[in-house]
Amino acid sequence: MIPRRGENHTALVTGASRGIGRAIAERLAAEGYRVFANDLERQASELADLVAEITKSGGRCEAVYCDVSNPRSVEDMVHGCLVAAGSIDLLVNNAGVLSVHPVAEIEPDEWDRMFDVNTKGTFLVTKALLGHFRGRKAGRIVNIASIGGKRGGPGQSHYCASKAAVINFTQVLAMEIARDGVTVNAVCPGIIDTDMGRNNYRNEESLRQVKEKTAMGRLGYPADVVGAVAFFASDDAAFITGQSLNVDGGIIFH
Ligand SMILES: NC(=O)c1ccc[n+]([C@@H]2O[C@H](COP(=O)([O-])OP(=O)(O)OC[C@H]3O[C@@H](n4cnc5c(N)ncnc54)[C@H](O)[C@@H]3O)[C@@H](O)[C@H]2O)c1
């Protein structure tokens, strides 16, 4: 039974057209949140499908478009959400990108792309909402980082560095805004079966190795991640801030 913790609450979830972000939007809508589901314009049909699915099951969801790495577009999107809803209670910074290259083969532009979306995107959407959260003396921010931000893997130095930055950003922001009634926490997924996650296992043998890495001996699914987000968003987590929680079936233990 999903708790109705989001009644009279509004959430903005970035990168919500598929994968983990989509599952988070579905879960928050099921808890009663009015959800603004963000993604890039090119994901319009997937987002329309999400909105239709949530609406059909009695939830509230609207699509909002922007590239989270574009400061002007982010400000316009957040302004639009605030005009439409009056307030936002929860921000989930989920939009992210991954590519796999050894350090020697990473082009500088590709390095920047990881940081522009994963790190700067998280910063920009957060910054656009900070004044609102501070003014209300309330707000919840959940950043989707990665276990890669704690222990990297070969071929993912740029991605892992961008996620380590998100974990550190989460800690410092938590210190800065705790006394304004705002908590900031990070969820660090392990290997989750999504378009992005499948970069980690391209054949049966690598899938077996990936499963073997987890204490539980299995892949994660988007539905495995959403409970941690909903928890950090809830009143039960009122005294928790600056933390980064691994949701990985037991791969790393710190
Ligand atoms: N799947 C995994 O194994 C895994 C593991 C650890 C962390 N994560 C993190 O979880 C989050 C979700 O990943 P996923 O596996 O669902 O990936 P995914 O590729 O399936 O989904 C990512 C979503 O972000 C959107 N997006 C990308 N760039 C964007 C931008 N500039 N502006 C707005 N939206 C943008 C994409 O269109 C897509 O809908 C990411 O932050 C990712 O780094 C995933």
The ligand as an SDF file (V2000), in Angstrom:
LIG
                    3D

 44 48  0  0  0  0  0  0  0  0999 V2000
   20.8210    3.2540  -14.5370 N   0  0  0  0  0  0  0  0  0  0  0  0
   21.8320    3.1890  -13.7090 C   0  0  0  0  0  0  0  0  0  0  0  0
   22.4660    2.1290  -13.5870 O   0  0  0  0  0  0  0  0  0  0  0  0
   22.1920    4.3640  -12.8490 C   0  0  0  0  0  0  0  0  0  0  0  0
   23.1270    4.1570  -11.8300 C   0  0  0  0  0  0  0  0  0  0  0  0
   23.5050    5.2240  -11.0090 C   0  0  0  0  0  0  0  0  0  0  0  0
   22.9370    6.4760  -11.2100 C   0  0  0  0  0  0  0  0  0  0  0  0
   22.0350    6.6580  -12.2170 N   0  0  0  0  0  0  0  0  0  0  0  0
   21.4920    8.0100  -12.3690 C   0  0  0  0  0  0  0  0  0  0  0  0
   20.0810    7.9770  -12.3420 O   0  0  0  0  0  0  0  0  0  0  0  0
   19.5630    9.0560  -13.1300 C   0  0  0  0  0  0  0  0  0  0  0  0
   18.5640    8.5000  -14.1290 C   0  0  0  0  0  0  0  0  0  0  0  0
   19.2550    7.5910  -14.9750 O   0  0  0  0  0  0  0  0  0  0  0  0
   18.5280    6.4660  -15.8500 P   0  0  0  0  0  0  0  0  0  0  0  0
   19.2690    5.2150  -15.6480 O   0  0  0  0  0  0  0  0  0  0  0  0
   17.0580    6.5100  -15.6460 O   0  0  0  0  0  0  0  0  0  0  0  0
   18.9520    7.0130  -17.3060 O   0  0  0  0  0  0  0  0  0  0  0  0
   18.1330    7.2110  -18.6510 P   0  0  0  0  0  0  0  0  0  0  0  0
   19.1380    7.5290  -19.6850 O   0  0  0  0  0  0  0  0  0  0  0  0
   17.1940    6.0900  -18.8610 O   0  0  0  0  0  0  0  0  0  0  0  0
   17.2550    8.5260  -18.3160 O   0  0  0  0  0  0  0  0  0  0  0  0
   17.8550    9.7960  -18.1820 C   0  0  0  0  0  0  0  0  0  0  0  0
   16.8060   10.8390  -18.4810 C   0  0  0  0  0  0  0  0  0  0  0  0
   17.4090   12.1400  -18.3770 O   0  0  0  0  0  0  0  0  0  0  0  0
   17.0240   12.9070  -19.5080 C   0  0  0  0  0  0  0  0  0  0  0  0
   18.0040   13.9450  -19.7890 N   0  0  0  0  0  0  0  0  0  0  0  0
   19.2610   13.7940  -20.2790 C   0  0  0  0  0  0  0  0  0  0  0  0
   19.8440   14.9750  -20.4530 N   0  0  0  0  0  0  0  0  0  0  0  0
   18.9430   15.9130  -20.0580 C   0  0  0  0  0  0  0  0  0  0  0  0
   18.9750   17.3330  -19.9990 C   0  0  0  0  0  0  0  0  0  0  0  0
   20.0610   18.0180  -20.3990 N   0  0  0  0  0  0  0  0  0  0  0  0
   17.8760   17.9890  -19.5320 N   0  0  0  0  0  0  0  0  0  0  0  0
   16.7800   17.2920  -19.1470 C   0  0  0  0  0  0  0  0  0  0  0  0
   16.6960   15.9460  -19.1840 N   0  0  0  0  0  0  0  0  0  0  0  0
   17.7640   15.2680  -19.6330 C   0  0  0  0  0  0  0  0  0  0  0  0
   16.9460   11.8840  -20.6360 C   0  0  0  0  0  0  0  0  0  0  0  0
   16.2240   12.3800  -21.7520 O   0  0  0  0  0  0  0  0  0  0  0  0
   16.2740   10.7320  -19.9180 C   0  0  0  0  0  0  0  0  0  0  0  0
   14.8650   10.8460  -19.9090 O   0  0  0  0  0  0  0  0  0  0  0  0
   20.7650    9.7220  -13.7900 C   0  0  0  0  0  0  0  0  0  0  0  0
   21.1520   10.8610  -13.0480 O   0  0  0  0  0  0  0  0  0  0  0  0
   21.8330    8.6560  -13.6880 C   0  0  0  0  0  0  0  0  0  0  0  0
   23.1320    9.1990  -13.7150 O   0  0  0  0  0  0  0  0  0  0  0  0
   21.6550    5.6420  -13.0350 C   0  0  0  0  0  0  0  0  0  0  0  0
  1  2  1  0
  2  3  2  0
  2  4  1  0
  4  5  1  0
  4 44  2  0
  5  6  2  0
  6  7  1  0
  7  8  2  0
  8  9  1  0
  8 44  1  0
  9 10  1  0
  9 42  1  0
 10 11  1  0
 11 12  1  0
 11 40  1  0
 12 13  1  0
 13 14  1  0
 14 15  2  0
 14 16  1  0
 14 17  1  0
 17 18  1  0
 18 19  2  0
 18 20  1  0
 18 21  1  0
 21 22  1  0
 22 23  1  0
 23 24  1  0
 23 38  1  0
 24 25  1  0
 25 26  1  0
 25 36  1  0
 26 27  1  0
 26 35  1  0
 27 28  2  0
 28 29  1  0
 29 30  1  0
 29 35  2  0
 30 31  1  0
 30 32  2  0
 32 33  1  0
 33 34  2  0
 34 35  1  0
 36 37  1  0
 36 38  1  0
 38 39  1  0
 40 41  1  0
 40 42  1  0
 42 43  1  0
M  CHG  2   8   1  16  -1
M  END
$$$$
